[in-house]
Amino acid sequence: MTYTLGDLAARYGCDLLGDPNIEISHFSTLDSGQTGSLSFFSSRSYVKKLRETKASAVIIRPDDIEHCSVGAIITDDPYLLYSKIVELLHPLRVINPGISESAAIEKNSNISDSCYIGPLTSISDGVKINENVYIGPGCVIHGDIEIARNSRLHANITIINSVKIGERTQIHPGVVIGADGFGNVKTLNGWKKINQIGGVIIGDDVEIGSNTTIDRGSIENTVIENGVRLDNLIQIGHNTVIGEHTAIASSAAIAGSVNIGKNCMIAGQVGIVGHIEICDDVRINGAAVVTKDIKKPGIYSGSIPFEDDKKWKKLVAKFKRSLTN
């Protein structure tokens, strides 16, 4: 679908620079811009690319207009406006209801007629899938599972045991939800498994990235509250609670019984040990290891950036000497 630059500016209440009749049909980066494409500029480090872009127009802040030689939609938050216009120009695929012939659906499941169930998906008795849910190919949904309306499971997702998923939640390929947590007790003869009997509760408007795992609770539930954003390859241990609108980046590992507050930002490769609490409005920078409660909002770091090998060894030697002094 094509819109004019004037249409887009009027729709979102923005000022306009340039010809309002410029036609926009898709998004591009500044580098790959071409006739008909719209890009956005939100970082001063890309000024050179902005000056040279071949895009028909750019979403831009008022202070950056001097660097722009093409049409522009002017807003205080270009990245936010980009997120809105991209939904308009590149909408999600409309769900066409139906069940693939190769899907395996047990007779005592409850699936709304408005859902789509993809090829080779397996759904067991006891599963309830509400209106307008999309289940992609190769998914396994077995147990006491309920998926609320307008959620999307893209492909090859496993949801087992006891799981409740809220409305408008998106789950990307390879995610596993509801598998047993790491529950074992050491005996004289080795390890004895502790059966996990809790579930997982996921709120509304959550997004879960590819190959992330969310363990079921050992007794109580693991809880992911409304609006949480989880990147790819995250491990969330049993009985962990993640508060509303918290975002966690790739490769973070969260042990069991951690309570993370609302509106937190946790960067990539962060490790969080079990049985601690993190309050609301905390930011934890990349590769930090959190070993105790965080009770005060703020920014926390715990890693040391890489250095030249010789310099790194000298730094380590200084650390060791400081410990012995």
C-alpha positions as MATLAB code, in Angstrom:
seq = 'MTYTLGDLAARYGCDLLGDPNIEISHFSTLDSGQTGSLSFFSSRSYVKKLRETKASAVIIRPDDIEHCSVGAIITDDPYLLYSKIVELLHPLRVINPGISESAAIEKNSNISDSCYIGPLTSISDGVKINENVYIGPGCVIHGDIEIARNSRLHANITIINSVKIGERTQIHPGVVIGADGFGNVKTLNGWKKINQIGGVIIGDDVEIGSNTTIDRGSIENTVIENGVRLDNLIQIGHNTVIGEHTAIASSAAIAGSVNIGKNCMIAGQVGIVGHIEICDDVRINGAAVVTKDIKKPGIYSGSIPFEDDKKWKKLVAKFKRSLTN';
ca = [
       0.000    0.000    0.000;
       1.214    3.511   -0.871;
       0.733    6.745    1.094;
       1.814   10.273    0.345;
       4.181   12.044    2.686;
       1.415   14.531    3.426;
      -0.973   11.684    4.364;
       1.531   10.254    6.828;
       2.347   13.600    8.427;
      -1.344   14.412    8.878;
      -2.201   10.952   10.229;
       0.378   11.231   13.027;
       0.108   14.982   13.657;
       3.618   15.841   12.478;
       5.157   18.776   10.608;
       6.330   18.194    7.066;
       9.391   19.263    5.092;
       9.250   18.974    1.312;
       6.646   17.931   -1.245;
       3.524   16.457    0.448;
       2.763   14.466   -2.728;
       5.894   12.294   -2.438;
       4.700    8.672   -2.523;
       5.906    6.271    0.187;
       5.452    2.494   -0.154;
       8.037    0.909    2.175;
      10.774    1.434    4.751;
      14.521    1.334    4.149;
      17.708    2.120    6.015;
      19.493    5.341    5.197;
      22.057    3.284    3.246;
      19.563    1.365    1.133;
      17.146    4.235    0.508;
      15.544    4.560   -2.898;
      12.595    6.220   -4.576;
       9.432    5.399   -2.634;
      11.183    4.454    0.614;
      10.971    6.100    4.031;
      13.838    5.941    6.539;
      14.425    7.384   10.006;
      17.284    9.224   11.707;
      17.681    8.922   15.481;
      21.457    8.939   16.102;
      23.915   11.717   15.317;
      26.532    9.087   14.467;
      24.704    8.606   11.143;
      24.785   12.239    9.978;
      26.920   11.398    6.928;
      24.460    8.689    5.878;
      21.557   11.094    6.348;
      23.183   13.644    4.050;
      23.789   11.020    1.369;
      20.567    8.974    1.604;
      18.584    8.256   -1.564;
      15.375    7.596    0.377;
      12.385    9.700   -0.685;
      11.937   10.929    2.868;
      13.244   10.572    6.421;
      11.614   10.729    9.857;
      13.683   13.258   11.762;
      13.900   15.511   14.832;
      13.532   19.313   14.386;
      17.173   19.862   15.411;
      18.463   17.637   12.596;
      16.659   19.228    9.649;
      19.816   21.083    8.561;
      21.459   17.751    7.651;
      18.527   16.475    5.573;
      18.410   16.976    1.791;
      15.220   14.963    1.126;
      11.608   15.165    2.299;
      11.034   14.765    6.013;
       8.400   14.028    8.626;
       9.372   15.973   11.738;
       8.829   14.570   15.226;
      10.492   14.631   18.650;
      10.843   10.819   18.685;
      11.691    9.401   15.231;
      12.108    5.832   16.486;
       8.644    5.815   18.061;
       7.029    7.237   14.932;
       8.902    4.671   12.838;
       7.349    1.908   14.958;
       3.878    3.277   14.187;
       4.325    3.848   10.462;
       5.989    0.468    9.909;
       2.782   -1.171   11.173;
       0.879    0.797    8.541;
       3.229    0.084    5.624;
       4.146   -3.480    6.616;
       1.204   -4.928    8.599;
       1.237   -8.403   10.122;
      -0.249  -11.099    7.947;
      -4.007  -11.385    8.341;
      -5.052  -14.662    9.973;
      -7.110  -16.859    7.680;
      -8.869  -19.342    9.988;
      -8.335  -23.049    9.441;
      -6.544  -26.174   10.569;
      -3.899  -27.830    8.412;
      -4.621  -31.412    7.368;
      -1.289  -32.529    8.845;
      -1.962  -30.991   12.287;
      -2.645  -33.499   15.084;
      -5.500  -32.181   17.243;
      -6.859  -34.321   20.074;
     -10.637  -34.301   20.352;
     -10.944  -32.797   23.848;
      -9.028  -29.632   22.991;
     -10.990  -26.389   22.667;
      -9.988  -24.281   19.657;
     -11.871  -21.210   18.430;
     -13.099  -21.344   14.846;
     -11.277  -18.051   14.186;
      -7.819  -19.588   14.786;
      -5.216  -20.831   12.342;
      -3.323  -24.053   13.147;
      -0.310  -24.763   10.929;
       1.129  -27.955    9.441;
       2.547  -30.645   11.749;
       1.428  -28.843   14.890;
       0.342  -31.118   17.761;
      -2.313  -30.035   20.279;
      -3.372  -32.260   23.158;
      -6.555  -32.676   25.160;
      -7.034  -29.908   27.721;
      -5.661  -27.111   25.533;
      -7.830  -24.010   25.079;
      -7.039  -21.588   22.262;
      -9.142  -18.439   22.091;
     -10.176  -16.162   19.215;
      -7.863  -15.077   16.395;
      -4.800  -16.965   17.608;
      -2.179  -17.932   15.033;
      -0.279  -21.189   15.642;
       2.487  -21.694   13.079;
       3.964  -24.940   11.770;
       5.623  -27.531   13.961;
       4.371  -26.341   17.343;
       3.758  -28.709   20.275;
       1.096  -27.581   22.764;
       0.419  -30.288   25.350;
      -1.088  -30.030   28.833;
      -3.217  -27.580   30.743;
      -2.591  -24.731   28.335;
      -4.661  -21.641   27.576;
      -3.751  -19.066   24.925;
      -5.735  -15.817   24.956;
      -7.035  -14.066   21.865;
      -4.930  -12.384   19.179;
      -1.672  -14.066   20.213;
       0.796  -15.474   17.678;
       3.084  -18.493   17.955;
       5.249  -18.279   14.886;
       6.784  -21.762   14.425;
       8.401  -24.753   16.178;
       7.402  -23.650   19.674;
       6.952  -26.069   22.574;
       4.483  -25.271   25.359;
       3.898  -28.026   27.903;
       2.536  -28.828   31.365;
       0.593  -25.836   32.778;
       0.861  -22.513   30.946;
      -1.423  -19.484   30.584;
      -0.602  -16.968   27.838;
      -2.256  -13.535   27.666;
      -3.658  -11.496   24.813;
      -1.638  -10.158   21.859;
       1.488  -11.994   22.915;
       4.053  -12.904   20.234;
       6.290  -15.948   20.582;
       9.077  -16.537   18.079;
      10.493  -19.818   16.741;
      12.209  -22.301   19.033;
      10.808  -21.026   22.335;
      10.183  -23.596   25.099;
       7.721  -22.697   27.845;
       6.773  -24.903   30.788;
       9.627  -27.417   30.832;
      10.927  -28.507   34.242;
      13.209  -26.191   36.135;
      16.597  -27.304   37.437;
      15.348  -29.010   40.581;
      17.638  -31.643   42.110;
      18.783  -32.689   45.569;
      22.254  -34.145   46.218;
      22.325  -37.554   47.893;
      25.060  -40.013   48.778;
      24.208  -41.886   45.606;
      24.107  -38.908   43.264;
      21.318  -36.540   42.303;
      17.612  -37.076   42.943;
      15.212  -35.159   40.726;
      12.579  -32.968   42.407;
       9.342  -33.123   40.454;
       8.219  -29.685   39.346;
       4.499  -29.024   39.907;
       4.090  -25.290   39.188;
       3.238  -23.602   35.924;
       3.953  -20.475   33.877;
       1.769  -17.393   33.598;
       2.497  -14.945   30.781;
       0.652  -11.625   30.610;
      -0.749   -9.521   27.784;
       1.366   -7.834   25.079;
       4.484   -9.860   25.856;
       7.079  -10.689   23.187;
       9.405  -13.685   23.564;
      12.404  -14.048   21.245;
      13.632  -17.158   19.469;
      15.079  -20.041   21.492;
      14.284  -18.473   24.844;
      13.292  -20.906   27.610;
      10.926  -20.227   30.499;
      10.857  -22.985   33.144;
       7.728  -23.947   35.040;
       7.652  -23.222   38.755;
       8.730  -25.816   41.253;
       5.606  -25.262   43.419;
       4.269  -21.783   42.612;
       4.238  -20.305   39.101;
       6.884  -18.592   37.040;
       5.343  -15.233   36.044;
       6.049  -12.914   33.105;
       3.911   -9.794   33.571;
       2.227   -7.549   30.977;
       4.342   -5.817   28.359;
       7.605   -7.658   29.049;
      10.087   -7.925   26.162;
      12.430  -10.922   26.048;
      15.123  -11.184   23.387;
      16.532  -14.407   21.888;
      18.397  -17.096   23.855;
      17.342  -16.097   27.362;
      17.086  -18.600   30.224;
      14.471  -17.897   32.896;
      14.567  -20.251   35.857;
      11.679  -21.650   37.850;
       9.576  -19.382   40.072;
      11.110  -16.226   38.659;
       8.819  -13.187   38.409;
       9.508  -10.471   35.819;
       7.614   -7.207   36.334;
       5.626   -5.211   33.799;
       7.432   -3.628   30.828;
      10.852   -4.958   31.749;
      13.106   -5.684   28.755;
      15.870   -8.307   28.742;
      18.439   -8.648   25.955;
      19.942  -11.756   24.377;
      21.861  -14.427   26.287;
      20.855  -13.268   29.751;
      20.582  -16.112   32.275;
      18.254  -15.768   35.255;
      18.328  -18.426   37.940;
      15.326  -19.614   39.935;
      13.195  -17.583   42.368;
      14.420  -14.192   41.179;
      11.982  -11.293   41.514;
      12.631   -8.548   38.949;
      10.659   -5.306   39.202;
       8.828   -3.190   36.658;
      10.406   -1.086   33.901;
      13.854   -2.643   34.239;
      16.360   -2.975   31.383;
      18.755   -5.912   31.487;
      21.466   -6.008   28.835;
      22.947   -8.968   26.989;
      24.857  -11.760   28.773;
      23.837  -10.595   32.227;
      23.784  -13.382   34.820;
      21.485  -13.202   37.844;
      21.885  -15.712   40.672;
      18.868  -17.267   42.358;
      16.704  -16.052   45.235;
      17.357  -12.327   44.944;
      15.161   -9.276   44.338;
      15.687   -6.405   41.912;
      13.520   -3.324   42.446;
      11.686   -1.298   39.794;
      13.497    1.000   37.319;
      16.877   -0.713   37.360;
      19.243   -0.887   34.373;
      21.938   -3.573   34.386;
      24.689   -3.187   31.787;
      26.068   -5.959   29.627;
      27.794   -9.054   31.019;
      27.262   -8.031   34.644;
      26.805  -10.763   37.245;
      24.211   -9.892   39.883;
      24.772  -11.787   43.141;
      22.733   -9.809   45.670;
      19.534   -7.765   45.956;
      19.255   -4.419   44.181;
      17.049   -2.214   46.338;
      17.628    1.208   44.762;
      16.693    2.271   41.191;
      19.656    3.177   39.005;
      22.274    1.909   36.555;
      24.501   -1.017   37.575;
      27.572   -2.496   35.891;
      29.783   -5.428   36.791;
      31.982   -6.284   33.848;
      35.311   -5.024   32.534;
      35.591   -4.245   28.801;
      38.153   -6.175   26.774;
      41.687   -4.870   26.342;
      44.861   -5.753   24.521;
      46.106   -9.029   26.014;
      49.291   -7.582   27.550;
      47.385   -4.671   29.074;
      44.720   -7.044   30.396;
      47.348   -9.188   32.156;
      48.861   -6.094   33.780;
      45.405   -5.028   34.993;
      44.777   -8.464   36.457;
      48.136   -8.330   38.236;
      47.171   -4.951   39.737;
      43.848   -6.342   40.919;
      45.614   -9.236   42.637;
      48.162   -6.966   44.307;
      45.390   -4.683   45.571;
      43.695   -7.689   47.175;
      46.836   -8.687   49.046;
      47.631   -5.154   50.309;
];
